[in-house]
Every structure is written in structure tokens, then in C-alpha cells.
Amino acid sequence: MKHSLAILRALRRKTQIELAEALGVSVGIVRNSEEGRGRPSMKALDAVRDYLACSYDDAVALLTGTLDATAVVALHERTAAPDADDRTKGDAA
């Protein structure tokens, strides 16, 4: 089963490095979280919470892999910025 953070990263079309930069954490935190190693630090929880504007419960579930795929997709859709292509389509119409 794919880890919930890896699912979110795939939905956002980001590499581990790009997601780590967006979160403001090390690549090791992203990698360890995706591999299910260790417990997330408060810094990682705060970073995910700020990046996604989600609750601590969602951040903990995302980083520990307990958020199911359906919930990850819902979280992504609720918090994702529109693609640049979507913005330009609205202007061209």
C-alpha cells in the first residue's frame, strides 16, 4: 500500500525534494515519513499543517500513513491551488 504522503506528493506532481522545499523541511523528513520510519516532529507537523491549512489530526494521519487514499485525495482537492493552465483558460474565455 502506498503511503498517504506519497499519494499526496503524486497528486501534487512533486518530487520528494520539491515537496520538502514547499514544506520547509528536510528531504529526510519526507522520505522517512513515506517509508513509515520514525515519528513526525512538531516542526514537520506544523509545516504540513501550514502548507495544507489542515488540522493537526490530518497532519499526523498524513505523516504517519494512517490517512486512507480517499481522504488524501479529498484533502488534496480541498487545499490544492488551481493549475496555471486553469487560470489562463478562464481569462481566455
PyMOL Python script that loads the backbone (N, CA, C, O; Angstrom):
from pymol import cmd

cmd.read_pdbstr("""\
ATOM      1  N   MET A   1       0.842  -1.184   0.000  1.00  0.00           N
ATOM      2  CA  MET A   1       0.000   0.000   0.000  1.00  0.00           C
ATOM      3  C   MET A   1       0.886   1.246   0.000  1.00  0.00           C
ATOM      4  O   MET A   1       1.861   1.324   0.748  1.00  0.00           O
ATOM      5  N   LYS A   2       0.548   2.188  -0.820  1.00  0.00           N
ATOM      6  CA  LYS A   2       1.325   3.419  -0.917  1.00  0.00           C
ATOM      7  C   LYS A   2       1.028   4.319   0.285  1.00  0.00           C
ATOM      8  O   LYS A   2      -0.122   4.440   0.707  1.00  0.00           O
ATOM      9  N   HIS A   3       2.051   4.935   0.820  1.00  0.00           N
ATOM     10  CA  HIS A   3       1.920   5.804   1.975  1.00  0.00           C
ATOM     11  C   HIS A   3       1.147   7.063   1.620  1.00  0.00           C
ATOM     12  O   HIS A   3       1.265   7.570   0.504  1.00  0.00           O
ATOM     13  N   SER A   4       0.356   7.573   2.560  1.00  0.00           N
ATOM     14  CA  SER A   4      -0.513   8.715   2.283  1.00  0.00           C
ATOM     15  C   SER A   4       0.252   9.966   1.846  1.00  0.00           C
ATOM     16  O   SER A   4      -0.240  10.715   1.003  1.00  0.00           O
ATOM     17  N   LEU A   5       1.441  10.207   2.398  1.00  0.00           N
ATOM     18  CA  LEU A   5       2.213  11.374   1.961  1.00  0.00           C
ATOM     19  C   LEU A   5       2.695  11.188   0.524  1.00  0.00           C
ATOM     20  O   LEU A   5       2.753  12.151  -0.240  1.00  0.00           O
ATOM     21  N   ALA A   6       3.037   9.970   0.158  1.00  0.00           N
ATOM     22  CA  ALA A   6       3.453   9.688  -1.218  1.00  0.00           C
ATOM     23  C   ALA A   6       2.289   9.896  -2.184  1.00  0.00           C
ATOM     24  O   ALA A   6       2.483  10.368  -3.304  1.00  0.00           O
ATOM     25  N   ILE A   7       1.083   9.543  -1.749  1.00  0.00           N
ATOM     26  CA  ILE A   7      -0.097   9.773  -2.587  1.00  0.00           C
ATOM     27  C   ILE A   7      -0.305  11.266  -2.802  1.00  0.00           C
ATOM     28  O   ILE A   7      -0.542  11.714  -3.924  1.00  0.00           O
ATOM     29  N   LEU A   8      -0.213  12.035  -1.718  1.00  0.00           N
ATOM     30  CA  LEU A   8      -0.370  13.490  -1.839  1.00  0.00           C
ATOM     31  C   LEU A   8       0.705  14.069  -2.745  1.00  0.00           C
ATOM     32  O   LEU A   8       0.428  14.930  -3.580  1.00  0.00           O
ATOM     33  N   ARG A   9       1.931  13.595  -2.576  1.00  0.00           N
ATOM     34  CA  ARG A   9       3.040  14.093  -3.394  1.00  0.00           C
ATOM     35  C   ARG A   9       2.791  13.787  -4.864  1.00  0.00           C
ATOM     36  O   ARG A   9       3.064  14.622  -5.727  1.00  0.00           O
ATOM     37  N   ALA A  10       2.278  12.605  -5.155  1.00  0.00           N
ATOM     38  CA  ALA A  10       1.971  12.238  -6.541  1.00  0.00           C
ATOM     39  C   ALA A  10       0.849  13.114  -7.096  1.00  0.00           C
ATOM     40  O   ALA A  10       0.910  13.548  -8.247  1.00  0.00           O
ATOM     41  N   LEU A  11      -0.167  13.372  -6.287  1.00  0.00           N
ATOM     42  CA  LEU A  11      -1.267  14.229  -6.730  1.00  0.00           C
ATOM     43  C   LEU A  11      -0.794  15.646  -7.028  1.00  0.00           C
ATOM     44  O   LEU A  11      -1.280  16.294  -7.955  1.00  0.00           O
ATOM     45  N   ARG A  12       0.160  16.116  -6.231  1.00  0.00           N
ATOM     46  CA  ARG A  12       0.700  17.464  -6.428  1.00  0.00           C
ATOM     47  C   ARG A  12       1.778  17.496  -7.504  1.00  0.00           C
ATOM     48  O   ARG A  12       2.276  18.567  -7.854  1.00  0.00           O
ATOM     49  N   ARG A  13       2.141  16.324  -8.033  1.00  0.00           N
ATOM     50  CA  ARG A  13       3.185  16.185  -9.059  1.00  0.00           C
ATOM     51  C   ARG A  13       4.498  16.832  -8.609  1.00  0.00           C
ATOM     52  O   ARG A  13       5.093  17.641  -9.320  1.00  0.00           O
ATOM     53  N   LYS A  14       4.924  16.449  -7.410  1.00  0.00           N
ATOM     54  CA  LYS A  14       6.174  16.958  -6.851  1.00  0.00           C
ATOM     55  C   LYS A  14       7.109  15.803  -6.528  1.00  0.00           C
ATOM     56  O   LYS A  14       6.673  14.702  -6.188  1.00  0.00           O
ATOM     57  N   THR A  15       8.391  16.076  -6.641  1.00  0.00           N
ATOM     58  CA  THR A  15       9.385  15.116  -6.190  1.00  0.00           C
ATOM     59  C   THR A  15       9.499  15.251  -4.681  1.00  0.00           C
ATOM     60  O   THR A  15       8.939  16.174  -4.090  1.00  0.00           O
ATOM     61  N   GLN A  16      10.225  14.326  -4.057  1.00  0.00           N
ATOM     62  CA  GLN A  16      10.436  14.448  -2.615  1.00  0.00           C
ATOM     63  C   GLN A  16      11.146  15.761  -2.293  1.00  0.00           C
ATOM     64  O   GLN A  16      10.826  16.417  -1.301  1.00  0.00           O
ATOM     65  N   ILE A  17      12.096  16.138  -3.118  1.00  0.00           N
ATOM     66  CA  ILE A  17      12.844  17.375  -2.891  1.00  0.00           C
ATOM     67  C   ILE A  17      11.924  18.587  -3.006  1.00  0.00           C
ATOM     68  O   ILE A  17      11.976  19.488  -2.170  1.00  0.00           O
ATOM     69  N   GLU A  18      11.086  18.611  -4.032  1.00  0.00           N
ATOM     70  CA  GLU A  18      10.178  19.745  -4.229  1.00  0.00           C
ATOM     71  C   GLU A  18       9.166  19.854  -3.085  1.00  0.00           C
ATOM     72  O   GLU A  18       8.864  20.954  -2.623  1.00  0.00           O
ATOM     73  N   LEU A  19       8.642  18.705  -2.630  1.00  0.00           N
ATOM     74  CA  LEU A  19       7.694  18.742  -1.515  1.00  0.00           C
ATOM     75  C   LEU A  19       8.384  19.210  -0.241  1.00  0.00           C
ATOM     76  O   LEU A  19       7.821  19.997   0.520  1.00  0.00           O
ATOM     77  N   ALA A  20       9.591  18.733  -0.009  1.00  0.00           N
ATOM     78  CA  ALA A  20      10.341  19.155   1.173  1.00  0.00           C
ATOM     79  C   ALA A  20      10.579  20.667   1.146  1.00  0.00           C
ATOM     80  O   ALA A  20      10.429  21.337   2.168  1.00  0.00           O
ATOM     81  N   GLU A  21      10.946  21.201  -0.012  1.00  0.00           N
ATOM     82  CA  GLU A  21      11.156  22.644  -0.136  1.00  0.00           C
ATOM     83  C   GLU A  21       9.860  23.413   0.102  1.00  0.00           C
ATOM     84  O   GLU A  21       9.867  24.448   0.768  1.00  0.00           O
ATOM     85  N   ALA A  22       8.751  22.916  -0.437  1.00  0.00           N
ATOM     86  CA  ALA A  22       7.462  23.579  -0.240  1.00  0.00           C
ATOM     87  C   ALA A  22       7.050  23.571   1.226  1.00  0.00           C
ATOM     88  O   ALA A  22       6.467  24.535   1.723  1.00  0.00           O
ATOM     89  N   LEU A  23       7.357  22.474   1.914  1.00  0.00           N
ATOM     90  CA  LEU A  23       7.029  22.370   3.331  1.00  0.00           C
ATOM     91  C   LEU A  23       8.011  23.115   4.220  1.00  0.00           C
ATOM     92  O   LEU A  23       7.667  23.518   5.332  1.00  0.00           O
ATOM     93  N   GLY A  24       9.226  23.297   3.735  1.00  0.00           N
ATOM     94  CA  GLY A  24      10.257  23.919   4.556  1.00  0.00           C
ATOM     95  C   GLY A  24      10.896  22.940   5.526  1.00  0.00           C
ATOM     96  O   GLY A  24      11.332  23.321   6.612  1.00  0.00           O
ATOM     97  N   VAL A  25      10.948  21.661   5.121  1.00  0.00           N
ATOM     98  CA  VAL A  25      11.568  20.630   5.952  1.00  0.00           C
ATOM     99  C   VAL A  25      12.629  19.923   5.120  1.00  0.00           C
ATOM    100  O   VAL A  25      12.756  20.165   3.919  1.00  0.00           O
ATOM    101  N   SER A  26      13.383  19.052   5.766  1.00  0.00           N
ATOM    102  CA  SER A  26      14.422  18.322   5.039  1.00  0.00           C
ATOM    103  C   SER A  26      13.807  17.209   4.195  1.00  0.00           C
ATOM    104  O   SER A  26      12.695  16.749   4.457  1.00  0.00           O
ATOM    105  N   VAL A  27      14.545  16.795   3.191  1.00  0.00           N
ATOM    106  CA  VAL A  27      14.111  15.683   2.348  1.00  0.00           C
ATOM    107  C   VAL A  27      14.014  14.414   3.185  1.00  0.00           C
ATOM    108  O   VAL A  27      13.168  13.558   2.929  1.00  0.00           O
ATOM    109  N   GLY A  28      14.879  14.298   4.182  1.00  0.00           N
ATOM    110  CA  GLY A  28      14.859  13.128   5.056  1.00  0.00           C
ATOM    111  C   GLY A  28      13.536  12.968   5.784  1.00  0.00           C
ATOM    112  O   GLY A  28      13.074  11.844   5.982  1.00  0.00           O
ATOM    113  N   ILE A  29      12.919  14.072   6.186  1.00  0.00           N
ATOM    114  CA  ILE A  29      11.624  14.001   6.863  1.00  0.00           C
ATOM    115  C   ILE A  29      10.573  13.446   5.915  1.00  0.00           C
ATOM    116  O   ILE A  29       9.778  12.587   6.298  1.00  0.00           O
ATOM    117  N   VAL A  30      10.566  13.934   4.680  1.00  0.00           N
ATOM    118  CA  VAL A  30       9.607  13.443   3.684  1.00  0.00           C
ATOM    119  C   VAL A  30       9.868  11.969   3.401  1.00  0.00           C
ATOM    120  O   VAL A  30       8.941  11.159   3.398  1.00  0.00           O
ATOM    121  N   ARG A  31      11.123  11.625   3.166  1.00  0.00           N
ATOM    122  CA  ARG A  31      11.486  10.242   2.849  1.00  0.00           C
ATOM    123  C   ARG A  31      11.136   9.300   4.002  1.00  0.00           C
ATOM    124  O   ARG A  31      10.529   8.252   3.784  1.00  0.00           O
ATOM    125  N   ASN A  32      11.514   9.667   5.214  1.00  0.00           N
ATOM    126  CA  ASN A  32      11.231   8.816   6.369  1.00  0.00           C
ATOM    127  C   ASN A  32       9.732   8.650   6.575  1.00  0.00           C
ATOM    128  O   ASN A  32       9.263   7.565   6.918  1.00  0.00           O
ATOM    129  N   SER A  33       8.993   9.710   6.368  1.00  0.00           N
ATOM    130  CA  SER A  33       7.547   9.638   6.521  1.00  0.00           C
ATOM    131  C   SER A  33       6.941   8.694   5.486  1.00  0.00           C
ATOM    132  O   SER A  33       6.079   7.878   5.812  1.00  0.00           O
ATOM    133  N   GLU A  34       7.392   8.807   4.245  1.00  0.00           N
ATOM    134  CA  GLU A  34       6.883   7.936   3.183  1.00  0.00           C
ATOM    135  C   GLU A  34       7.248   6.476   3.415  1.00  0.00           C
ATOM    136  O   GLU A  34       6.512   5.580   3.004  1.00  0.00           O
ATOM    137  N   GLU A  35       8.370   6.234   4.066  1.00  0.00           N
ATOM    138  CA  GLU A  35       8.805   4.867   4.326  1.00  0.00           C
ATOM    139  C   GLU A  35       8.296   4.337   5.657  1.00  0.00           C
ATOM    140  O   GLU A  35       8.565   3.189   6.012  1.00  0.00           O
ATOM    141  N   GLY A  36       7.559   5.168   6.401  1.00  0.00           N
ATOM    142  CA  GLY A  36       6.990   4.739   7.670  1.00  0.00           C
ATOM    143  C   GLY A  36       7.989   4.616   8.795  1.00  0.00           C
ATOM    144  O   GLY A  36       7.760   3.885   9.759  1.00  0.00           O
ATOM    145  N   ARG A  37       9.102   5.329   8.679  1.00  0.00           N
ATOM    146  CA  ARG A  37      10.130   5.270   9.719  1.00  0.00           C
ATOM    147  C   ARG A  37      10.028   6.496  10.619  1.00  0.00           C
ATOM    148  O   ARG A  37       9.865   7.619  10.141  1.00  0.00           O
ATOM    149  N   GLY A  38      10.123   6.273  11.889  1.00  0.00           N
ATOM    150  CA  GLY A  38      10.151   7.360  12.853  1.00  0.00           C
ATOM    151  C   GLY A  38       8.783   8.001  13.049  1.00  0.00           C
ATOM    152  O   GLY A  38       7.816   7.692  12.353  1.00  0.00           O
ATOM    153  N   ARG A  39       8.741   8.895  14.016  1.00  0.00           N
ATOM    154  CA  ARG A  39       7.518   9.656  14.272  1.00  0.00           C
ATOM    155  C   ARG A  39       7.745  11.080  13.815  1.00  0.00           C
ATOM    156  O   ARG A  39       8.862  11.587  13.924  1.00  0.00           O
ATOM    157  N   PRO A  40       6.720  11.736  13.308  1.00  0.00           N
ATOM    158  CA  PRO A  40       6.889  13.106  12.828  1.00  0.00           C
ATOM    159  C   PRO A  40       7.180  14.064  13.975  1.00  0.00           C
ATOM    160  O   PRO A  40       6.617  13.947  15.063  1.00  0.00           O
ATOM    161  N   SER A  41       8.059  14.999  13.711  1.00  0.00           N
ATOM    162  CA  SER A  41       8.382  16.024  14.706  1.00  0.00           C
ATOM    163  C   SER A  41       7.315  17.117  14.676  1.00  0.00           C
ATOM    164  O   SER A  41       6.514  17.193  13.744  1.00  0.00           O
ATOM    165  N   MET A  42       7.318  17.945  15.689  1.00  0.00           N
ATOM    166  CA  MET A  42       6.382  19.072  15.710  1.00  0.00           C
ATOM    167  C   MET A  42       6.657  20.019  14.545  1.00  0.00           C
ATOM    168  O   MET A  42       5.732  20.620  13.999  1.00  0.00           O
ATOM    169  N   LYS A  43       7.935  20.152  14.163  1.00  0.00           N
ATOM    170  CA  LYS A  43       8.275  21.007  13.023  1.00  0.00           C
ATOM    171  C   LYS A  43       7.621  20.479  11.747  1.00  0.00           C
ATOM    172  O   LYS A  43       7.068  21.248  10.960  1.00  0.00           O
ATOM    173  N   ALA A  44       7.690  19.160  11.549  1.00  0.00           N
ATOM    174  CA  ALA A  44       7.084  18.557  10.366  1.00  0.00           C
ATOM    175  C   ALA A  44       5.567  18.700  10.406  1.00  0.00           C
ATOM    176  O   ALA A  44       4.943  19.009   9.391  1.00  0.00           O
ATOM    177  N   LEU A  45       4.974  18.476  11.574  1.00  0.00           N
ATOM    178  CA  LEU A  45       3.522  18.624  11.706  1.00  0.00           C
ATOM    179  C   LEU A  45       3.085  20.060  11.423  1.00  0.00           C
ATOM    180  O   LEU A  45       2.106  20.292  10.713  1.00  0.00           O
ATOM    181  N   ASP A  46       3.815  21.014  11.981  1.00  0.00           N
ATOM    182  CA  ASP A  46       3.493  22.424  11.733  1.00  0.00           C
ATOM    183  C   ASP A  46       3.645  22.775  10.259  1.00  0.00           C
ATOM    184  O   ASP A  46       2.830  23.509   9.702  1.00  0.00           O
ATOM    185  N   ALA A  47       4.687  22.249   9.634  1.00  0.00           N
ATOM    186  CA  ALA A  47       4.937  22.544   8.218  1.00  0.00           C
ATOM    187  C   ALA A  47       3.804  22.008   7.344  1.00  0.00           C
ATOM    188  O   ALA A  47       3.323  22.708   6.453  1.00  0.00           O
ATOM    189  N   VAL A  48       3.377  20.773   7.596  1.00  0.00           N
ATOM    190  CA  VAL A  48       2.284  20.176   6.819  1.00  0.00           C
ATOM    191  C   VAL A  48       0.991  20.932   7.085  1.00  0.00           C
ATOM    192  O   VAL A  48       0.227  21.221   6.165  1.00  0.00           O
ATOM    193  N   ARG A  49       0.757  21.247   8.340  1.00  0.00           N
ATOM    194  CA  ARG A  49      -0.467  21.969   8.704  1.00  0.00           C
ATOM    195  C   ARG A  49      -0.523  23.333   8.028  1.00  0.00           C
ATOM    196  O   ARG A  49      -1.575  23.736   7.532  1.00  0.00           O
ATOM    197  N   ASP A  50       0.589  24.040   8.003  1.00  0.00           N
ATOM    198  CA  ASP A  50       0.633  25.350   7.353  1.00  0.00           C
ATOM    199  C   ASP A  50       0.491  25.233   5.838  1.00  0.00           C
ATOM    200  O   ASP A  50      -0.230  26.014   5.219  1.00  0.00           O
ATOM    201  N   TYR A  51       1.172  24.267   5.247  1.00  0.00           N
ATOM    202  CA  TYR A  51       1.161  24.081   3.793  1.00  0.00           C
ATOM    203  C   TYR A  51      -0.227  23.710   3.285  1.00  0.00           C
ATOM    204  O   TYR A  51      -0.662  24.196   2.241  1.00  0.00           O
ATOM    205  N   LEU A  52      -0.923  22.843   4.027  1.00  0.00           N
ATOM    206  CA  LEU A  52      -2.228  22.359   3.585  1.00  0.00           C
ATOM    207  C   LEU A  52      -3.402  23.067   4.255  1.00  0.00           C
ATOM    208  O   LEU A  52      -4.555  22.848   3.884  1.00  0.00           O
ATOM    209  N   ALA A  53      -3.113  23.914   5.239  1.00  0.00           N
ATOM    210  CA  ALA A  53      -4.171  24.567   6.013  1.00  0.00           C
ATOM    211  C   ALA A  53      -5.141  23.509   6.550  1.00  0.00           C
ATOM    212  O   ALA A  53      -6.359  23.628   6.414  1.00  0.00           O
ATOM    213  N   CYS A  54      -4.564  22.478   7.162  1.00  0.00           N
ATOM    214  CA  CYS A  54      -5.377  21.374   7.683  1.00  0.00           C
ATOM    215  C   CYS A  54      -5.207  21.291   9.195  1.00  0.00           C
ATOM    216  O   CYS A  54      -4.415  22.027   9.782  1.00  0.00           O
ATOM    217  N   SER A  55      -5.947  20.402   9.806  1.00  0.00           N
ATOM    218  CA  SER A  55      -5.871  20.214  11.251  1.00  0.00           C
ATOM    219  C   SER A  55      -4.616  19.398  11.613  1.00  0.00           C
ATOM    220  O   SER A  55      -4.003  18.750  10.764  1.00  0.00           O
ATOM    221  N   TYR A  56      -4.260  19.456  12.904  1.00  0.00           N
ATOM    222  CA  TYR A  56      -3.147  18.622  13.370  1.00  0.00           C
ATOM    223  C   TYR A  56      -3.480  17.146  13.185  1.00  0.00           C
ATOM    224  O   TYR A  56      -2.603  16.349  12.853  1.00  0.00           O
ATOM    225  N   ASP A  57      -4.739  16.780  13.396  1.00  0.00           N
ATOM    226  CA  ASP A  57      -5.134  15.378  13.226  1.00  0.00           C
ATOM    227  C   ASP A  57      -4.868  14.915  11.800  1.00  0.00           C
ATOM    228  O   ASP A  57      -4.342  13.822  11.588  1.00  0.00           O
ATOM    229  N   ASP A  58      -5.232  15.747  10.816  1.00  0.00           N
ATOM    230  CA  ASP A  58      -4.961  15.394   9.423  1.00  0.00           C
ATOM    231  C   ASP A  58      -3.465  15.332   9.145  1.00  0.00           C
ATOM    232  O   ASP A  58      -3.004  14.449   8.423  1.00  0.00           O
ATOM    233  N   ALA A  59      -2.700  16.269   9.717  1.00  0.00           N
ATOM    234  CA  ALA A  59      -1.252  16.287   9.511  1.00  0.00           C
ATOM    235  C   ALA A  59      -0.603  15.032  10.101  1.00  0.00           C
ATOM    236  O   ALA A  59       0.260  14.422   9.470  1.00  0.00           O
ATOM    237  N   VAL A  60      -1.020  14.649  11.311  1.00  0.00           N
ATOM    238  CA  VAL A  60      -0.483  13.442  11.943  1.00  0.00           C
ATOM    239  C   VAL A  60      -0.837  12.221  11.111  1.00  0.00           C
ATOM    240  O   VAL A  60       0.017  11.373  10.854  1.00  0.00           O
ATOM    241  N   ALA A  61      -2.097  12.128  10.687  1.00  0.00           N
ATOM    242  CA  ALA A  61      -2.533  10.976   9.893  1.00  0.00           C
ATOM    243  C   ALA A  61      -1.787  10.908   8.566  1.00  0.00           C
ATOM    244  O   ALA A  61      -1.440   9.823   8.100  1.00  0.00           O
ATOM    245  N   LEU A  62      -1.540  12.072   7.956  1.00  0.00           N
ATOM    246  CA  LEU A  62      -0.824  12.103   6.682  1.00  0.00           C
ATOM    247  C   LEU A  62       0.620  11.648   6.852  1.00  0.00           C
ATOM    248  O   LEU A  62       1.119  10.852   6.057  1.00  0.00           O
ATOM    249  N   LEU A  63       1.296  12.154   7.893  1.00  0.00           N
ATOM    250  CA  LEU A  63       2.703  11.823   8.096  1.00  0.00           C
ATOM    251  C   LEU A  63       2.927  10.428   8.656  1.00  0.00           C
ATOM    252  O   LEU A  63       4.007   9.863   8.482  1.00  0.00           O
ATOM    253  N   THR A  64       1.935   9.865   9.319  1.00  0.00           N
ATOM    254  CA  THR A  64       2.108   8.515   9.866  1.00  0.00           C
ATOM    255  C   THR A  64       1.525   7.451   8.953  1.00  0.00           C
ATOM    256  O   THR A  64       1.659   6.258   9.224  1.00  0.00           O
ATOM    257  N   GLY A  65       0.880   7.873   7.876  1.00  0.00           N
ATOM    258  CA  GLY A  65       0.365   6.920   6.905  1.00  0.00           C
ATOM    259  C   GLY A  65      -0.969   6.319   7.254  1.00  0.00           C
ATOM    260  O   GLY A  65      -1.366   5.319   6.655  1.00  0.00           O
ATOM    261  N   THR A  66      -1.681   6.898   8.212  1.00  0.00           N
ATOM    262  CA  THR A  66      -2.970   6.340   8.616  1.00  0.00           C
ATOM    263  C   THR A  66      -4.150   6.995   7.907  1.00  0.00           C
ATOM    264  O   THR A  66      -5.297   6.610   8.133  1.00  0.00           O
ATOM    265  N   LEU A  67      -3.884   7.965   7.063  1.00  0.00           N
ATOM    266  CA  LEU A  67      -4.945   8.613   6.291  1.00  0.00           C
ATOM    267  C   LEU A  67      -5.180   7.780   5.039  1.00  0.00           C
ATOM    268  O   LEU A  67      -4.253   7.560   4.259  1.00  0.00           O
ATOM    269  N   ASP A  68      -6.410   7.316   4.839  1.00  0.00           N
ATOM    270  CA  ASP A  68      -6.661   6.454   3.675  1.00  0.00           C
ATOM    271  C   ASP A  68      -6.623   7.267   2.383  1.00  0.00           C
ATOM    272  O   ASP A  68      -6.715   8.494   2.400  1.00  0.00           O
ATOM    273  N   ALA A  69      -6.487   6.558   1.266  1.00  0.00           N
ATOM    274  CA  ALA A  69      -6.292   7.208  -0.034  1.00  0.00           C
ATOM    275  C   ALA A  69      -7.436   8.154  -0.386  1.00  0.00           C
ATOM    276  O   ALA A  69      -7.199   9.222  -0.949  1.00  0.00           O
ATOM    277  N   THR A  70      -8.660   7.780  -0.067  1.00  0.00           N
ATOM    278  CA  THR A  70      -9.809   8.633  -0.360  1.00  0.00           C
ATOM    279  C   THR A  70      -9.710   9.953   0.399  1.00  0.00           C
ATOM    280  O   THR A  70      -9.999  11.015  -0.153  1.00  0.00           O
ATOM    281  N   ALA A  71      -9.305   9.885   1.657  1.00  0.00           N
ATOM    282  CA  ALA A  71      -9.158  11.091   2.469  1.00  0.00           C
ATOM    283  C   ALA A  71      -7.998  11.956   1.965  1.00  0.00           C
ATOM    284  O   ALA A  71      -8.073  13.184   2.020  1.00  0.00           O
ATOM    285  N   VAL A  72      -6.932  11.324   1.477  1.00  0.00           N
ATOM    286  CA  VAL A  72      -5.800  12.075   0.923  1.00  0.00           C
ATOM    287  C   VAL A  72      -6.243  12.844  -0.316  1.00  0.00           C
ATOM    288  O   VAL A  72      -5.898  14.015  -0.478  1.00  0.00           O
ATOM    289  N   VAL A  73      -7.006  12.191  -1.189  1.00  0.00           N
ATOM    290  CA  VAL A  73      -7.495  12.858  -2.400  1.00  0.00           C
ATOM    291  C   VAL A  73      -8.411  14.022  -2.020  1.00  0.00           C
ATOM    292  O   VAL A  73      -8.318  15.100  -2.608  1.00  0.00           O
ATOM    293  N   ALA A  74      -9.289  13.813  -1.048  1.00  0.00           N
ATOM    294  CA  ALA A  74     -10.184  14.886  -0.600  1.00  0.00           C
ATOM    295  C   ALA A  74      -9.389  16.056  -0.022  1.00  0.00           C
ATOM    296  O   ALA A  74      -9.709  17.215  -0.285  1.00  0.00           O
ATOM    297  N   LEU A  75      -8.357  15.757   0.760  1.00  0.00           N
ATOM    298  CA  LEU A  75      -7.509  16.806   1.329  1.00  0.00           C
ATOM    299  C   LEU A  75      -6.792  17.571   0.229  1.00  0.00           C
ATOM    300  O   LEU A  75      -6.696  18.797   0.276  1.00  0.00           O
ATOM    301  N   HIS A  76      -6.290  16.846  -0.757  1.00  0.00           N
ATOM    302  CA  HIS A  76      -5.614  17.481  -1.886  1.00  0.00           C
ATOM    303  C   HIS A  76      -6.569  18.414  -2.635  1.00  0.00           C
ATOM    304  O   HIS A  76      -6.221  19.558  -2.926  1.00  0.00           O
ATOM    305  N   GLU A  77      -7.756  17.929  -2.942  1.00  0.00           N
ATOM    306  CA  GLU A  77      -8.716  18.729  -3.698  1.00  0.00           C
ATOM    307  C   GLU A  77      -9.164  19.958  -2.916  1.00  0.00           C
ATOM    308  O   GLU A  77      -9.425  21.011  -3.499  1.00  0.00           O
ATOM    309  N   ARG A  78      -9.251  19.823  -1.608  1.00  0.00           N
ATOM    310  CA  ARG A  78      -9.678  20.942  -0.761  1.00  0.00           C
ATOM    311  C   ARG A  78      -8.595  22.019  -0.643  1.00  0.00           C
ATOM    312  O   ARG A  78      -8.903  23.193  -0.440  1.00  0.00           O
ATOM    313  N   THR A  79      -7.335  21.617  -0.770  1.00  0.00           N
ATOM    314  CA  THR A  79      -6.252  22.557  -0.484  1.00  0.00           C
ATOM    315  C   THR A  79      -5.384  22.909  -1.684  1.00  0.00           C
ATOM    316  O   THR A  79      -4.536  23.796  -1.580  1.00  0.00           O
ATOM    317  N   ALA A  80      -5.568  22.243  -2.816  1.00  0.00           N
ATOM    318  CA  ALA A  80      -4.699  22.468  -3.977  1.00  0.00           C
ATOM    319  C   ALA A  80      -5.007  23.800  -4.635  1.00  0.00           C
ATOM    320  O   ALA A  80      -6.168  24.182  -4.788  1.00  0.00           O
ATOM    321  N   ALA A  81      -3.952  24.501  -5.021  1.00  0.00           N
ATOM    322  CA  ALA A  81      -4.114  25.727  -5.797  1.00  0.00           C
ATOM    323  C   ALA A  81      -4.443  25.331  -7.226  1.00  0.00           C
ATOM    324  O   ALA A  81      -3.975  24.294  -7.697  1.00  0.00           O
ATOM    325  N   PRO A  82      -5.231  26.125  -7.924  1.00  0.00           N
ATOM    326  CA  PRO A  82      -5.529  25.795  -9.319  1.00  0.00           C
ATOM    327  C   PRO A  82      -4.266  25.823 -10.168  1.00  0.00           C
ATOM    328  O   PRO A  82      -3.353  26.609  -9.918  1.00  0.00           O
ATOM    329  N   ASP A  83      -4.224  24.963 -11.165  1.00  0.00           N
ATOM    330  CA  ASP A  83      -3.089  24.943 -12.081  1.00  0.00           C
ATOM    331  C   ASP A  83      -3.052  26.234 -12.877  1.00  0.00           C
ATOM    332  O   ASP A  83      -4.076  26.892 -13.062  1.00  0.00           O
ATOM    333  N   ALA A  84      -1.873  26.587 -13.343  1.00  0.00           N
ATOM    334  CA  ALA A  84      -1.719  27.791 -14.160  1.00  0.00           C
ATOM    335  C   ALA A  84      -2.574  27.690 -15.416  1.00  0.00           C
ATOM    336  O   ALA A  84      -3.127  28.689 -15.875  1.00  0.00           O
ATOM    337  N   ASP A  85      -2.682  26.479 -15.974  1.00  0.00           N
ATOM    338  CA  ASP A  85      -3.495  26.289 -17.175  1.00  0.00           C
ATOM    339  C   ASP A  85      -4.958  26.620 -16.908  1.00  0.00           C
ATOM    340  O   ASP A  85      -5.625  27.210 -17.757  1.00  0.00           O
ATOM    341  N   ASP A  86      -5.458  26.245 -15.736  1.00  0.00           N
ATOM    342  CA  ASP A  86      -6.849  26.528 -15.402  1.00  0.00           C
ATOM    343  C   ASP A  86      -7.095  28.025 -15.290  1.00  0.00           C
ATOM    344  O   ASP A  86      -8.154  28.516 -15.682  1.00  0.00           O
ATOM    345  N   ARG A  87      -6.119  28.748 -14.758  1.00  0.00           N
ATOM    346  CA  ARG A  87      -6.282  30.199 -14.622  1.00  0.00           C
ATOM    347  C   ARG A  87      -6.301  30.872 -15.986  1.00  0.00           C
ATOM    348  O   ARG A  87      -7.076  31.802 -16.207  1.00  0.00           O
ATOM    349  N   THR A  88      -5.456  30.413 -16.901  1.00  0.00           N
ATOM    350  CA  THR A  88      -5.401  31.064 -18.198  1.00  0.00           C
ATOM    351  C   THR A  88      -6.617  30.716 -19.044  1.00  0.00           C
ATOM    352  O   THR A  88      -7.039  31.520 -19.875  1.00  0.00           O
ATOM    353  N   LYS A  89      -7.191  29.526 -18.847  1.00  0.00           N
ATOM    354  CA  LYS A  89      -8.396  29.169 -19.588  1.00  0.00           C
ATOM    355  C   LYS A  89      -9.538  30.102 -19.237  1.00  0.00           C
ATOM    356  O   LYS A  89     -10.331  30.470 -20.104  1.00  0.00           O
ATOM    357  N   GLY A  90      -9.629  30.486 -17.981  1.00  0.00           N
ATOM    358  CA  GLY A  90     -10.697  31.401 -17.549  1.00  0.00           C
ATOM    359  C   GLY A  90     -10.533  32.778 -18.152  1.00  0.00           C
ATOM    360  O   GLY A  90     -11.523  33.433 -18.479  1.00  0.00           O
ATOM    361  N   ASP A  91      -9.298  33.230 -18.305  1.00  0.00           N
ATOM    362  CA  ASP A  91      -9.055  34.553 -18.885  1.00  0.00           C
ATOM    363  C   ASP A  91      -9.318  34.554 -20.379  1.00  0.00           C
ATOM    364  O   ASP A  91      -9.751  35.566 -20.930  1.00  0.00           O
ATOM    365  N   ALA A  92      -9.062  33.432 -21.046  1.00  0.00           N
ATOM    366  CA  ALA A  92      -9.200  33.388 -22.491  1.00  0.00           C
ATOM    367  C   ALA A  92     -10.655  33.274 -22.929  1.00  0.00           C
ATOM    368  O   ALA A  92     -10.991  33.592 -24.070  1.00  0.00           O
ATOM    369  N   ALA A  93     -11.506  32.826 -22.035  1.00  0.00           N
ATOM    370  CA  ALA A  93     -12.912  32.609 -22.412  1.00  0.00           C
ATOM    371  C   ALA A  93     -13.694  33.880 -22.556  1.00  0.00           C
ATOM    372  O   ALA A  93     -14.884  33.840 -22.868  1.00  0.00           O
TER     373      ALA A  93
END
""", "prot")
cmd.dss("prot")
cmd.show_as("cartoon", "prot")
cmd.util.cbc("prot")
cmd.orient("prot")
